[in-house]
Amino acid sequence: MLPESSTVPLTPTQNWLFERELQDPHNYNLAWLYKLPANVEFDLLEESLVAAYRHHKCDLLRYSRDGDLWTQSYGGSLPITIDYVDTSGVPAGYESQFIVTKAVEYRRSLNLTCGPLGRAVLFKFTDNSCPLLLWVVSHLIWDGRSQSIFIACVESIYHYRTNGGKKSLRTTQHFFADWARHFYRYGQLDSTIDLTDYWCSQRWVEIQSMADGALEFENTYEESSILSVALPGSLCDKLRRCVPRLLYAQSTAAVLAAVSEALCKWTKASLCAMDMTVDGRTRMFNELDVRHSIGYYTVHWPLLVDLTSCKEASVRRSIMQIWGQYLEAFRHGPSFGALRYLCEDDRIRCAMAQIPDLEIKFNYLEGNTPRPQSDKLLIPSAEKIGGVLAPNNRRKYILNIEIRNHLTAMDISIKYNRILHKEEQISHLLFQITSFLNRVVHDC
């Protein structure tokens, strides 16, 4: 169901991004590097990539700016090809540096207004090593889930056509434009507007800052660092089995409780608040089926956690208390961005704008069962393709906490401002989180 008209309302998260006044919004993009089999059929790979790109209506959106107002509309073209990069003149040992340089070049080539918004680049090497495929795309039309959907689609087409067949692709019931328009209409509903008091009446002003007393500071990407820890698969397995059985909750509940308790211990307060990040494809609008659609479906909403009643409680009771608060906020979550950015009532938008920006972002990702490597065409490469292109862009959050729960391990990473916080402080925060999770497993 594509477009009723060429104009598509910006989603709350897109509005939020443009509100940040990024110095270089064209370079707010994502990049992946994949290793290909040595015997890959390049023509068939390009044919598969083009077919998947066309099927998902990628790179159709364009963005224009009039003063402070950004708009998005359909006006792009579908064709995409693979650029072949000659590496024959690259000295031995400098291949990685060459790839990084080229990656930066292609990432800088994206343009929100004129396009393209996506590029595919193939590196072939003279020493018969496996070729590499670089995929670059604007974050405004693509999220992490989109990449998984797209790569699976490319691989499916490729493998099917390798055997001489013509792949019949899964029908996409709705597209990103349908979802964005539905989100906008949701922001005008009386039932949505009635939730304004829910958000405005919470105790946002009581939240302790994580800035450690710093009054003025530049929170740029250039100043950021990441500290990570990997927990063993045995712990993940026990959390996945014991939490639902004993608490009738997802394993997410234990992770959220661990993070909440660690943050409150840091600030010596009973309240903490985090911007939650969820995939808007599921459990938002039952009228739309966008589960297999590509787009920027990320939705943010704030969660205020009160640990007052958890101070003397058992681990089990603490988890249940925090999980209950999360579920209540989750039910209202989409209304926050709809009221803040989409509602046509100026008074509502102004009231929501008074809610202070939060300093912490929390993102929990549950992994799926990985396919065997032998079954893959595109295998993520260990090569690094550079960091943030516009290091002077300001980060919204002081702490970005991301937890990836795989079947074999749980990765906890925290991006922080190394001017504000020492590595020892972040390391201790990670220790508090992992200690709580170990207590959960022990008590279960």
Sequence and secondary structure as in RCSB ss.txt:
>XXXX:A:sequence
MLPESSTVPLTPTQNWLFERELQDPHNYNLAWLYKLPANVEFDLLEESLVAAYRHHKCDLLRYSRDGDLWTQSYG
GSLPITIDYVDTSGVPAGYESQFIVTKAVEYRRSLNLTCGPLGRAVLFKFTDNSCPLLLWVVSHLIWDGRSQSIF
IACVESIYHYRTNGGKKSLRTTQHFFADWARHFYRYGQLDSTIDLTDYWCSQRWVEIQSMADGALEFENTYEESS
ILSVALPGSLCDKLRRCVPRLLYAQSTAAVLAAVSEALCKWTKASLCAMDMTVDGRTRMFNELDVRHSIGYYTVH
WPLLVDLTSCKEASVRRSIMQIWGQYLEAFRHGPSFGALRYLCEDDRIRCAMAQIPDLEIKFNYLEGNTPRPQSD
KLLIPSAEKIGGVLAPNNRRKYILNIEIRNHLTAMDISIKYNRILHKEEQISHLLFQITSFLNRVVHDC
>XXXX:A:secstr
   SSSEE   HHHHHHHHT  S GGG EEEEEEE  TT  HHHHHHHHHHHHHHTTTT EEEEEETTEEEEEE 
      EEEEE TTS TT HHHHHHHHHHHHHHT  TTTS SEEEEEEE TT    EEEEEEEGGG  HHHHHHH
HHHHHHHHHHHHTT        S  HHHHHHHHHHHTT HHHHTTHHHHHTS GGG   SSTT SS   BGGGEE
EEEEEEEHHHHHHHHHHHHHHHSS HHHHHHHHHHHHHHHHHTSSEEEEEEEEETTSSS TT   TT  S  EEE
EEEEEE GGGTTS HHHHHHHHHHHHHHHHHHHHHHHIIIII S HHHHHHHHTS   SEEEEEEE      GGG
 SSEE S    S S TTSB S SEEEEEEE SSEEEEEEEEETTTS HHHHHHHHHHHHHHHHHHHHH 
